[in-house]
Amino acid sequence: MCDSQGVDNNDAENLQRSLAAKAKKPLDKGLMARLGTAATILVLFILFAAQNTESVTIDFLSWSFQLNQFLMMLFSAAAGVFIWEFAGVYSRRAKKKRS
Protein backbone atom coordinates (compact mmCIF):
# COMPACT_ATOMS: atom_id res chain seq x y z
CA MET A 1 0.00 0.00 0.00
CA CYS A 2 1.28 3.47 -0.82
CA ASP A 3 0.75 6.61 1.21
CA SER A 4 -0.04 10.07 -0.12
CA GLN A 5 3.60 10.65 -1.11
CA GLY A 6 3.78 7.45 -3.15
CA VAL A 7 6.04 5.65 -0.66
CA ASP A 8 5.42 1.96 -0.12
CA ASN A 9 4.54 1.48 3.56
CA ASN A 10 5.97 -2.04 3.63
CA ASP A 11 9.38 -0.77 2.49
CA ALA A 12 9.34 1.96 5.12
CA GLU A 13 8.40 -0.55 7.84
CA ASN A 14 11.13 -2.96 6.72
CA LEU A 15 13.67 -0.14 6.76
CA GLN A 16 12.63 0.88 10.27
CA ARG A 17 12.92 -2.74 11.47
CA SER A 18 16.38 -3.17 9.98
CA LEU A 19 17.59 0.12 11.46
CA ALA A 20 16.20 -0.86 14.88
CA ALA A 21 17.97 -4.25 14.67
CA LYS A 22 21.26 -2.56 13.79
CA ALA A 23 20.88 -0.08 16.64
CA LYS A 24 20.43 -2.91 19.17
CA LYS A 25 23.52 -4.77 17.94
CA PRO A 26 26.37 -4.38 20.47
CA LEU A 27 29.75 -3.12 19.31
CA ASP A 28 32.32 -5.72 18.39
CA LYS A 29 34.87 -6.43 21.15
CA GLY A 30 37.71 -6.21 18.64
CA LEU A 31 36.51 -2.81 17.50
CA MET A 32 36.33 -1.59 21.08
CA ALA A 33 39.88 -2.85 21.73
CA ARG A 34 41.19 -1.05 18.64
CA LEU A 35 39.42 2.16 19.62
CA GLY A 36 40.86 1.94 23.14
CA THR A 37 44.34 1.32 21.79
CA ALA A 38 44.03 4.23 19.35
CA ALA A 39 42.84 6.54 22.14
CA THR A 40 45.76 5.51 24.36
CA ILE A 41 48.28 6.10 21.57
CA LEU A 42 46.72 9.49 20.83
CA VAL A 43 47.00 10.55 24.49
CA LEU A 44 50.65 9.43 24.62
CA PHE A 45 51.33 11.27 21.36
CA ILE A 46 49.82 14.49 22.75
CA LEU A 47 51.82 14.17 25.98
CA PHE A 48 55.01 13.61 23.99
CA ALA A 49 54.29 16.68 21.87
CA ALA A 50 53.58 18.82 24.93
CA GLN A 51 56.88 17.83 26.54
CA ASN A 52 59.01 18.50 23.44
CA THR A 53 58.16 22.08 22.54
CA GLU A 54 61.74 23.38 22.64
CA SER A 55 63.07 24.94 19.44
CA VAL A 56 66.12 23.36 17.79
CA THR A 57 68.41 24.68 15.06
CA ILE A 58 68.99 22.44 12.06
CA ASP A 59 72.09 23.02 9.89
CA PHE A 60 72.12 21.11 6.60
CA LEU A 61 74.60 22.00 3.89
CA SER A 62 74.07 25.73 3.38
CA TRP A 63 70.62 25.84 5.00
CA SER A 64 69.98 26.68 8.61
CA PHE A 65 66.52 26.82 10.18
CA GLN A 66 64.78 26.45 13.51
CA LEU A 67 62.03 23.95 14.14
CA ASN A 68 60.09 22.66 17.10
CA GLN A 69 61.78 19.57 18.54
CA PHE A 70 58.58 17.53 18.35
CA LEU A 71 58.02 18.45 14.70
CA MET A 72 61.61 17.56 13.86
CA MET A 73 61.17 14.12 15.40
CA LEU A 74 57.84 13.70 13.61
CA PHE A 75 59.36 14.63 10.22
CA SER A 76 62.31 12.31 10.84
CA ALA A 77 59.98 9.43 11.67
CA ALA A 78 57.87 10.13 8.58
CA ALA A 79 60.99 10.19 6.42
CA GLY A 80 62.06 6.88 7.93
CA VAL A 81 58.70 5.30 7.15
CA PHE A 82 58.87 6.63 3.59
CA ILE A 83 62.39 5.26 3.06
CA TRP A 84 61.42 1.92 4.62
CA GLU A 85 58.41 1.58 2.30
CA PHE A 86 60.44 2.64 -0.73
CA ALA A 87 63.09 0.02 0.08
CA GLY A 88 60.34 -2.60 0.47
CA VAL A 89 58.81 -1.77 -2.91
CA TYR A 90 62.24 -1.87 -4.53
CA SER A 91 63.00 -5.21 -2.86
CA ARG A 92 59.67 -6.74 -4.01
CA ARG A 93 60.32 -5.59 -7.59
CA ALA A 94 63.80 -7.10 -7.53
CA LYS A 95 62.40 -10.43 -6.28
CA LYS A 96 59.76 -10.46 -9.05
CA LYS A 97 62.43 -9.89 -11.69
CA ARG A 98 64.47 -12.81 -10.38
CA SER A 99 61.44 -15.13 -10.40
N, C-alpha and C positions, 0 to 999 in steps of 0.2 A: 504494500500500500504506500502511496506517495502522499506527502503533506502538501501544503499550499505552495511551497518553494520547489516542488518537484524532486525532493530528496526521498529516497527509499527509506522507510522507517526501520526495516529489518537490517539494512546496512549500518545505520546509525546505532542501533541497539548492539549489533555485533562489535562495532568499533568501541563502544563504551565498555562492553564486557572484556574485550581484549586489553584495553587500557587499564581497567580495574585489576585484571589478573597480573599485568606487568607491575603495577604499583605495589601489589602485595608481595611480590617476589623479593626475598631478602638478598642483600648484596653478597656476592661471591667472597669467600674467605681469602682467596688468593688476591683478589682485587683490593680488599681492605688491607692486606699485608703490604702490597705494593704502594698503596697510598700512604700508609704509615711510614714506610721506608723513605719514600720521596719527601714527605714532610720533615722527617728527621734530618735528611741530607740538606734540605733547604735551610733549616734552622742552623745547622753547623756551618754551612756556606755563608750565611749572613753574619754569624759570629766571627768567622775568619776574616771577612771583609771589614768588619767594624774594628778589629784589632790590628789591621795592617793598612792604616790610612796614611802612613808616613810617605813623604815624597822622596823619590830616588832619582839620581842623575844617571842617564844612560849615555855612554860615549861609544859610538860605533863608526869606524872609519873617520870621516870628516864631520859626521853629525853628532850633535849633543842635544839632548832634550830631557826634560823632567817628566816623570810619570808617577802616579800613585803606585805604591808597592804592591797592593792587591791586584791592580790592573796589569802590572808587569808580570806577575805570576800567572794570572789568568791568560794573558796573551802567549806566554811561554808554554803553558799547558796546551792551549789550542794549537799552537804550532807543532808541538810534539805529537798530538793526535793526528794532525794533517800529514806529517811526515811518516808516521807509523802506517796510516792507511795507504798512502802513496806507495810505500815500500811493499805493502801486502798486495796491492794491485799489480805492481811490477813483478813480484814473485809469482803470482798466479799466472800471469801472462807467460812468463818464462817456462813454467811447468807445462803449460798447454802446448807451447812450441816444441818442447822435448818429447811430448807424447805422440 
